[in-house]
Amino acid sequence: MGMSSLHPSPSGAITGLLSQGVGASGIGHVLRIIRKHLRMDVAFISRFREVDRVFEHVDAEGIAPIEAGQTMPLEDGYCMKVVRGELPECIPDTSLVPAALAIPATRALPIGAHLSIPVRLEHGEIYGTLCCFSHSPDTTLGQRDMSMMRAFADVLAARIDEGLSVERFRESARAEIRAAMDKGIPRMVYQPIYGLDSDTLVGVECLARFDIEPRCAPDIWFNAARQAGVGLELELFAIVSALRALDAFPGSVFLGINSSPELVLSGRLAPVLEQVDLSRIVIEITEHATIDDYAALCRALAPLRERGARLAIDDAGAGYASMRHILDLKSDIIKLDMSLTHDIDADPSRRALAKGLISFAHEIETQITAEGVETRAELDMLRRLGADKVQGYYLSKPLPLDEALAEVRHGAPPSMRAAAMA
């Protein structure tokens, strides 16, 4: 949805979320190490809630008798009894502990040996327990094993603290993003796209701008929104905002809207385009977007393309995925990334690559739009190479709607008229 030169501030939930790691990612691996080292059949972490506990992570040899996500009343089983001191933390042989034999799961699973350590978070509160058990007794278990369990419980508590911190940032970021949308943010700007065959404004790319704290580039906001679980919501808001300007532009001018593959596949994009003249819409999907199922994306795009929408692959040449996107999605437009356009007049390698992409595009009846044109020399070279359309700061920066409409009335900008007459 557009970039800017702004850098994230050191505060705020948006930047805080992006600076955090997802601490829970290695917990399953740690559990497996514990279970294998102690020769146990099952290792798990249970989280205490008001009336029950949930098995958040489970690792087992073979088929596990419990599953991640399964819940159990807080008073049932071993965990709370260990925390209260009603059961020892280390039970090498449950048949020798009457309080353990009184628990139905001891015979039902069965549980022959059991180890359990409270997991205490940074501020001292008990999160739950780290537990291991084997189906048979193990009389070799002792204090060395419990010391190792305590060390691992500390490691896991640190990971869990990180995960909880990330979730707090997510909740705060969701609130910030929704509050911004309630205020009409992001606002949309429109960067003119000019046809080199006519030297006139033929379209605009709709770009998002976030004029609030934290002062972050648009991609930072959209990335944070994805991590916070409201990425599609923010994308859709920006697209709906952009589409409001369609009727203000002449019918000869198209709007380029940026969409992620996830938004298309979600089914949430098609309804907002239901009443839109799609012959004037270009859906731009960036080269950087990960596409797991090209066939599914093509099926989702097909009804929109049948109604006239065109598909552009944005940022082509910026990475390795461009050609796969172009070939499998059969795009109508290829947008050369500014990293390829920059200094194209002076750099033989960039020029050769651009020339190859332009020739390839025309061979498959696809058009080329060059982004990031910043000098007269770049524009002249792209014209000679056969690019179809251009956009960039040499021609026009992204503009508020009223200024973009004025550009339509002016026709070609002075810089383009001068280049055409040379």
C-alpha positions in Angstrom: 0.0 0.0 0.0 2.9 2.3 -0.5 6.2 3.3 1.2 7.7 6.4 2.7 11.1 7.4 4.0 9.8 7.6 7.6 11.4 5.3 10.2 9.5 3.8 13.2 9.7 5.6 16.5 11.1 3.7 19.5 7.7 3.6 21.2 4.1 2.5 20.5 2.4 -0.8 20.2 3.0 -0.9 16.5 6.7 -0.8 16.6 6.8 -2.7 19.9 5.0 -5.6 18.2 7.4 -5.7 15.4 10.4 -5.7 17.7 9.3 -8.7 19.6 10.1 -12.3 18.8 7.4 -15.0 19.1 8.7 -16.6 22.2 6.4 -19.7 22.1 7.9 -20.9 18.9 10.6 -23.1 20.5 8.6 -24.5 23.4 7.7 -27.8 21.7 11.4 -28.4 20.9 12.3 -27.8 24.6 9.6 -30.3 25.7 11.0 -32.9 23.4 14.5 -32.5 24.8 13.1 -32.9 28.4 11.0 -35.9 27.6 13.8 -37.7 25.8 16.5 -36.9 28.4 14.3 -38.2 31.2 13.1 -41.2 29.1 9.5 -40.2 29.7 6.5 -41.1 27.5 4.8 -37.7 27.8 5.8 -34.1 28.5 3.5 -31.2 28.6 2.8 -27.7 29.9 -0.5 -27.0 31.4 -1.8 -23.4 31.9 -4.0 -22.7 34.9 -7.2 -20.8 34.4 -10.0 -19.9 36.8 -11.7 -23.3 36.9 -9.7 -25.5 34.6 -6.3 -26.0 33.1 -5.4 -26.3 29.4 -2.7 -28.5 27.9 -1.0 -25.8 25.9 2.0 -27.8 24.6 2.3 -31.6 24.5 5.1 -33.9 23.3 4.8 -37.7 23.4 6.3 -40.9 22.3 3.8 -42.4 19.9 0.2 -41.6 20.3 -0.3 -39.1 23.1 -3.0 -39.8 25.7 -3.6 -36.0 26.0 -3.7 -33.4 23.2 -2.7 -29.8 23.0 -5.8 -27.6 23.6 -7.5 -30.3 25.8 -8.8 -29.0 29.1 -9.3 -30.6 32.5 -10.9 -29.2 35.7 -8.3 -27.5 37.8 -8.8 -29.8 40.8 -8.4 -33.0 38.7 -5.1 -34.6 38.1 -1.7 -34.0 39.6 -0.8 -30.3 38.7 -2.6 -28.3 41.3 -2.0 -30.9 44.0 1.8 -30.5 43.3 1.6 -26.8 43.5 -0.3 -27.0 46.9 2.2 -29.5 48.3 -0.4 -32.3 48.4 1.8 -34.4 46.1 5.6 -34.5 45.8 7.2 -32.9 42.7 9.1 -36.2 41.9 7.2 -39.5 42.1 9.4 -42.3 40.8 6.7 -44.9 41.5 3.1 -43.8 41.8 2.0 -47.1 43.3 3.9 -46.1 46.5 2.0 -42.8 46.9 -1.6 -43.2 48.1 -2.6 -39.7 47.0 -1.4 -40.4 43.5 -3.2 -43.8 43.4 -6.4 -41.9 44.3 -6.3 -39.9 41.1 -8.3 -41.8 38.4 -5.8 -40.9 35.6 -3.0 -42.8 37.4 -4.6 -46.1 36.4 -6.5 -44.9 33.4 -3.5 -43.6 31.4 -1.6 -45.3 33.2 1.0 -43.1 35.1 3.9 -45.1 36.6 6.3 -42.2 37.3 5.5 -38.5 37.4 7.5 -35.2 37.6 6.0 -31.8 37.9 7.4 -28.3 38.4 5.5 -25.0 38.8 6.2 -22.5 36.0 6.6 -19.1 37.5 6.6 -16.0 35.4 8.7 -12.9 35.7 6.6 -11.3 38.4 6.3 -14.4 40.4 2.8 -15.6 39.5 2.3 -19.2 38.7 1.4 -19.8 35.0 0.9 -23.5 35.3 3.2 -26.5 35.4 5.8 -28.4 33.4 5.1 -32.1 33.8 6.5 -35.4 32.5 5.2 -38.9 33.1 6.0 -42.4 32.0 3.6 -45.4 31.9 6.0 -47.4 34.0 7.7 -46.6 37.3 11.3 -45.3 37.1 13.1 -45.6 40.4 16.3 -43.9 39.1 14.6 -40.5 39.1 16.0 -38.1 41.8 17.1 -34.7 42.7 19.4 -34.3 39.6 16.4 -34.8 37.4 14.4 -32.3 39.3 17.2 -29.7 39.1 17.2 -30.1 35.3 13.4 -29.8 35.3 13.6 -26.5 37.3 16.2 -25.2 34.9 14.0 -26.0 31.9 11.0 -24.5 33.7 12.9 -21.2 34.0 13.8 -21.3 30.3 10.2 -22.0 29.4 8.9 -19.3 31.7 11.1 -16.8 29.9 9.7 -18.0 26.5 6.2 -17.8 27.8 6.8 -14.3 29.2 8.0 -13.3 25.7 4.9 -14.8 24.1 2.6 -13.0 26.6 4.4 -9.8 25.9 3.8 -10.2 22.1 0.1 -10.9 22.7 -0.1 -7.7 24.8 1.5 -5.8 22.0 -1.0 -7.4 19.6 -4.0 -6.4 21.6 -2.6 -2.8 21.9 -1.7 -2.7 18.2 -5.2 -3.9 17.3 -6.7 -1.1 19.4 -4.4 1.5 17.8 -5.1 0.4 14.3 -8.9 0.3 14.8 -8.8 3.7 16.4 -6.9 5.0 13.4 -9.5 3.6 11.0 -12.2 5.2 13.1 -10.5 8.6 12.4 -10.4 7.9 8.6 -6.7 6.8 8.7 -4.9 5.9 6.5 -5.6 8.7 4.1 -5.2 7.9 0.4 -2.9 9.6 -2.1 -2.7 9.0 -5.8 0.4 8.7 -7.9 -0.1 9.5 -11.6 0.8 6.9 -14.2 1.5 8.2 -17.7 1.3 6.4 -21.0 4.4 6.7 -23.1 2.4 6.3 -26.3 0.3 9.4 -25.6 2.2 11.3 -22.9 -1.0 11.6 -20.9 -2.1 10.6 -17.5 -3.8 7.2 -17.9 -4.1 5.9 -14.3 -3.2 6.5 -10.7 -1.8 4.1 -8.0 -3.6 4.4 -4.7 -1.2 4.6 -1.8 -1.9 4.8 1.9 -0.4 7.4 4.3 -0.5 7.2 8.1 -0.4 10.8 9.5 -0.4 9.7 13.2 2.0 8.4 15.8 4.0 6.3 15.7 5.4 7.8 12.5 6.0 4.7 10.5 6.2 3.9 6.8 3.0 2.3 5.5 4.6 -1.1 5.2 5.4 -1.0 8.9 1.7 -0.4 9.7 0.5 -3.1 7.4 3.0 -5.6 8.7 2.1 -4.8 12.3 -1.6 -5.1 11.3 -0.9 -8.6 9.9 0.9 -9.6 13.1 -1.9 -8.3 15.2 -4.5 -10.2 13.3 -6.2 -7.2 11.6 -4.2 -7.1 8.4 -7.1 -7.9 6.0 -9.2 -5.4 7.9 -6.7 -2.6 7.4 -6.1 -3.6 3.7 -9.8 -3.6 3.0 -10.3 -0.2 4.7 -7.6 1.3 2.5 -9.1 -0.2 -0.7 -12.6 1.1 0.1 -11.2 4.5 0.9 -9.3 4.5 -2.5 -12.4 3.4 -4.4 -14.4 6.4 -3.3 -12.3 8.5 -5.7 -13.0 6.5 -8.8 -16.0 8.5 -9.9 -14.0 11.8 -9.5 -11.6 10.7 -12.2 -12.5 10.7 -15.9 -13.6 7.3 -17.3 -10.3 7.0 -19.2 -8.3 6.9 -15.9 -7.8 3.6 -14.1 -7.1 3.1 -10.3 -4.4 0.7 -9.2 -5.3 -0.8 -5.8 -2.8 -2.9 -3.8 -4.1 -6.2 -2.5 -2.4 -9.2 -0.8 -3.1 -12.7 -2.0 -4.7 -13.4 1.4 -7.3 -10.7 0.9 -8.3 -12.0 -2.5 -8.5 -15.6 -1.2 -10.4 -14.6 1.9 -13.4 -13.7 -0.3 -13.7 -10.2 1.4 -12.4 -8.2 -1.6 -15.0 -9.3 -4.2 -18.0 -7.9 -2.3 -16.5 -4.4 -2.1 -15.9 -4.5 -5.9 -19.4 -5.7 -6.7 -20.8 -2.3 -7.8 -17.4 -1.1 -9.3 -16.6 -0.7 -13.0 -13.8 -3.2 -12.9 -12.6 -2.2 -16.4 -11.1 0.8 -14.5 -9.4 -1.2 -11.8 -5.9 -2.7 -11.7 -5.3 -5.1 -8.8 -1.6 -4.9 -7.9 0.0 -7.9 -6.1 3.6 -7.3 -5.1 6.4 -9.6 -6.1 7.2 -9.9 -2.4 3.9 -11.5 -1.6 4.1 -15.2 -0.7 1.7 -17.3 -2.7 1.2 -20.9 -1.6 -1.5 -21.9 -4.0 -1.4 -20.2 -7.4 -4.3 -22.2 -8.7 -6.6 -21.1 -5.8 -5.6 -17.5 -6.3 -6.3 -17.7 -10.0 -9.7 -19.1 -9.3 -10.5 -16.3 -6.8 -9.3 -13.6 -9.3 -11.2 -15.1 -12.3 -14.6 -13.6 -11.6 -13.0 -10.1 -11.1 -10.9 -10.4 -14.3 -14.0 -11.6 -16.3 -15.6 -8.3 -15.3 -12.7 -6.4 -16.7 -10.2 -6.1 -13.8 -6.6 -6.2 -14.8 -3.8 -7.8 -12.7 -0.4 -6.2 -12.2 2.6 -7.8 -10.6 4.2 -5.0 -8.6 8.0 -4.7 -7.8 9.1 -7.0 -10.6 12.8 -7.5 -10.7 13.2 -6.9 -6.9 13.4 -10.6 -6.1 13.3 -14.1 -7.3 9.5 -14.6 -7.2 8.6 -12.2 -10.1 8.7 -14.7 -12.9 6.7 -17.3 -11.0 4.0 -14.7 -10.2 3.9 -13.4 -13.8 3.8 -16.9 -15.4 1.3 -18.6 -13.0 -1.0 -15.6 -12.6 -0.8 -14.5 -16.2 -0.7 -10.9 -15.3 -1.8 -8.1 -17.6 0.8 -5.7 -16.4 4.3 -6.0 -15.1 5.6 -3.1 -13.0 9.3 -2.8 -13.0 10.7 -2.1 -9.5 12.4 1.2 -8.9 15.6 -0.7 -8.0 15.7 -1.8 -11.7 14.7 1.6 -13.0 17.2 3.6 -11.0 20.2 4.6 -13.1 19.0 2.4 -16.0 20.5 4.9 -18.4 24.0 4.4 -16.9 24.0 0.8 -15.8 24.3 -1.8 -18.6 23.2 -4.6 -16.3 19.9 -2.9 -15.3 19.3 -1.9 -18.9 19.8 -5.4 -20.2 17.5 -6.9 -17.6 14.8 -4.3 -18.2 15.1 -4.8 -21.9 14.7 -8.6 -21.5 11.6 -8.1 -19.3 10.1 -5.6 -21.7 10.6 -7.9 -24.7 9.3 -10.9 -22.8 6.2 -8.9 -21.7 5.3 -7.8 -25.2 5.8 -11.3 -26.5 3.1 -12.5 -24.1 1.0 -9.5 -24.7 1.6 -7.9 -21.3 2.3 -4.3 -20.7 5.2 -2.8 -18.8 4.9 0.0 -16.3 8.2 1.4 -14.9 8.1 2.6 -11.3 10.5 5.1 -9.6 11.4 7.2 -12.6 13.5 10.0 -11.0 15.5 11.6 -13.9 15.0 12.7 -17.5 17.8 10.2 -18.5 15.9 7.3 -17.0 12.7 8.4 -18.7 14.4 8.7 -22.1 16.0 5.3 -21.7 12.7 3.6 -20.7 11.0 5.2 -23.7 13.8 3.8 -26.0 13.5 0.4 -24.5 9.8 0.3 -25.2 8.2 0.6 -21.7 4.4 1.3 -22.0 3.8 3.4 -18.9 5.9 5.2 -16.3 5.5 6.7 -12.8 7.9 8.3 -10.4 8.9 11.5 -8.7 10.4 13.0 -11.9 6.9 13.0 -13.3 4.8 13.4 -10.1 4.9 12.5 -6.5 1.8 10.9 -4.9 -0.9 13.6 -4.6 -4.0 14.3 -2.6 -7.1 13.8 -4.6 -7.7 17.4 -5.7 -4.1 17.8 -6.9 -4.3 14.4 -8.8 -7.5 15.6 -10.5 -5.7 18.8 -11.5 -2.9 16.7 -13.0 -5.5 15.0 -15.2 -6.6 18.4 -16.5 -3.0 19.5 -17.2 -2.3 16.5 -19.3 1.4 15.5 -19.4 3.7 17.1 -16.8 6.3 19.6 -18.1 9.1 17.1 -17.5 7.4 14.6 -19.8 6.6 17.2 -22.5 10.2 18.4 -22.5 11.4 14.8 -22.8 9.0 14.0 -25.7 10.0 17.1 -27.6 13.8 16.5 -27.3 
